Amino acid sequence: MTRSVQLRIPAGFVGGSTSAGLKPSGARDLSVILSERPCAAAGLFTRNLVCGANIPLCREHLGGRVRGIVVNAGQANVCTGDAGAEVAARTARKAAELAGCRETEILVGSTGVIGVLPDVGKIEAGLEAVFGDGLSRAGLAGVTRSILTTDLVPKTASRRVRIGGRSTTVFGMAKGSGMIHPNMGTMLAYILTDAAVSKRSLNAALRRAADRSFHCMTVDGDTSTSDMVVALANGAAGGDMVDGASEDFEAFEAALTAVCESLARQVAADGEGATRLVTVRVRGAKTEADARMAAMAVARSSLVKSAIFGRDPNWGRIACALGYSGARFDPARLSIRLAGRGVFSGGQPSRHNREEIARRLADKREVTIEADLGAGKAHAVAWTCDLTYDYVRINAEYTT
Amino acid sequence: MTRSVQLRIPAGFVGGSTSAGLKPSGARDLSVILSERPCAAAGLFTRNLVCGANIPLCREHLGGRVRGIVVNAGQANVCTGDAGAEVAARTARKAAELAGCRETEILVGSTGVIGVLPDVGKIEAGLEAVFGDGLSRAGLAGVTRSILTTDLVPKTASRRVRIGGRSTTVFGMAKGSGMIHPNMGTMLAYILTDAAVSKRSLNAALRRAADRSFHCMTVDGDTSTSDMVVALANGAAGGDMVDGASEDFEAFEAALTAVCESLARQVAADGEGATRLVTVRVRGAKTEADARMAAMAVARSSLVKSAIFGRDPNWGRIACALGYSGARFDPARLSIRLAGRGVFSGGQPSRHNREEIARRLADKREVTIEADLGAGKAHAVAWTCDLTYDYVRINAEYTT
């Protein structure tokens, strides 16, 4: 509970969580995030056609201002048909009743097994328990743990930024460890700020920030059915409303992007079974889209990820993934560096010490792969983790 | 060597292989396939920008008639710069000299580690040994083993087909176990026929056959740098030349497609670390392209593949992969069957017995996943294998 001090939570946000009995383990599985005042809200959701029953509800509720978010972990409420839509609606209704706001001011997040209906009776009883215990800033710190499933550690990030003449905070939390290959939405991530930001500008800034953070990350190449990133700005720090036209907006967007990027790196580092965080930096691309395709192809390659797990400097697999990525370049101008050492340059293998690189791969928890496509000036970064026995174990045993 | 009897090798083709010292294990690693007369030839090659030094040579030599193919296993001769191109050229030249044909009538296949130059001196000495020992039909049967790397078993298939008034044979061999996600080309596959087929028609038929076989298969989502499928038709069965306009051509193309499909299934079944062959059948799609995208997305999903390894009826992951595949459909009309049992129908989970499905997954070496998108009449099939501890082990330890 002392985490609430370390976590820089923006003014006017509180939270709480409980064990509603949704997770067989008995761990905390029902969370509430609440703003004391209505927020300008922006959200991005999975592009997966098969999506959670909560996703259409959130899209609809984002049409207006938002007061809070309820998250249940354990069952994702996906492929649950009409009954699933009813669970999402009743969750929002019950939380609104307890929070004293309109049902349309509540968003719902769900994560866990697909195809199993969450028990709405347990959710309603759980919400009564959470509100009965009282929501608080310390309770919000606890929410960063209770939204998790196979994650080993909570992921949070924050930045202070001075805008509209006030010191404001941008705070974010995320969950996600497997089924991670965000496509327009992402795993669950909630960004809270006490800055006063217009809805339109918040939305635009969130989209750009996600493109440079959550969309540059993959664990296993599977785009989840339940991805969502939501940003809430309650303006509790005071000060004038800022928007894209304001002088301070660039600073706000930079803080938002930094928070998203930090969360994305944390999700990749906590990928199911991971022992290494892998950062892929591509430069010299014709366009930013090419750079991102190239970086993501390397990050998604099971062969590259297995080699990193084996501390094996098998850089040919990096060249292979760049080659099929769809990015346009001439292999004769390609250069590759692995763990800070050049291995391939101008279409020819560079002289390098395999044993030294293997040692560097073994010694560090973070591995960097760098490629210069020699085709232009654009660059991009992608984050992933290694592919390990534990990834297979976790996903071979998930529901049984 | 008795395999040559079981293998229905077309008339006029011989082969041989030796241990040239390219594989550290000392296993056979240099192979020759030779036709006694010049062949109409067609080939498909990897679309990977980073490709083997032998690929441009093959593209060029396919401009004319072809007599033979040399394959070296151990080093893929990729990312080897100008020296790699020289190795490929000297390989073709030496084989042509020994076979008494033109250098441009020889194709070269290479497979193995990327970024390491094969020793051309060993290849030249090996070719002298192969030709010195004499090429034969039994020797060609041996080639089906000596082109392998991490494969556990050779892959061959054949069909008899009556065309041009003669009984002819279509025979194919393939290697491939990892870095399998063919894109326009595929892993190494050589199709030999004694039918008299025109070059243009052979080429068209091979492209269509590959679209329904090698392009419907994935082990790990990584498109190799060395993929190639080559078909050689030497006409040794006699009879008139047939082409796309001939009455018999449909029968020939069906035989060719059946051989390619069988090889693709065998490659998937022998995927690195595999314990299960997984067949994904998608029907009810708007277009064949949609059906193929949907089937390949399921086949590529690490989560689906891990669940199959765990004998875990976690069908929600199948729905998830269909949803992000890019195929157009309404989830409310989606149905899914796993191991022959309905699990999801019309947007709702079907009543099913999880334990029975888990038992069926445990009992059979082949697993079928069926999806009906409810959006049209098109269908497609994809083949893959499960994702296991051994896949990770093999690929964590490959070069070191």
Interface residues (C-beta under 8 A of the other chain):
Chain A: T46 R47 N48 L49 V50 C51 A76 V78 C79 T80 G81 D82 A83 V113 I114 G115 V116 G178 M179 N183 D220 G221 D222 T223 S224 T225 R300 S301 S302 L303 S306 A307 F309 G310 R311 D312 P313 N314 W315 G316 R317 A319 C320 A321 L322 G323 Y324 F329 P331 L334 V343 F344 G347 Q348 P349 R354 A358 L387 T388 Y389 Y391 V392 R393 I394 N395 A396 E397 Y398 T399 T400
Chain B: T46 R47 N48 L49 V50 C51 A76 V78 C79 T80 G81 D82 A83 V113 I114 G115 V116 G178 M179 N183 D220 G221 D222 T223 S224 T225 R300 S301 S302 L303 S306 A307 F309 G310 R311 D312 P313 N314 W315 G316 R317 A319 C320 A321 L322 G323 Y324 F329 P331 L334 V343 F344 G347 Q348 P349 R354 A358 L387 T388 Y389 Y391 V392 R393 I394 N395 A396 E397 Y398 T399 T400
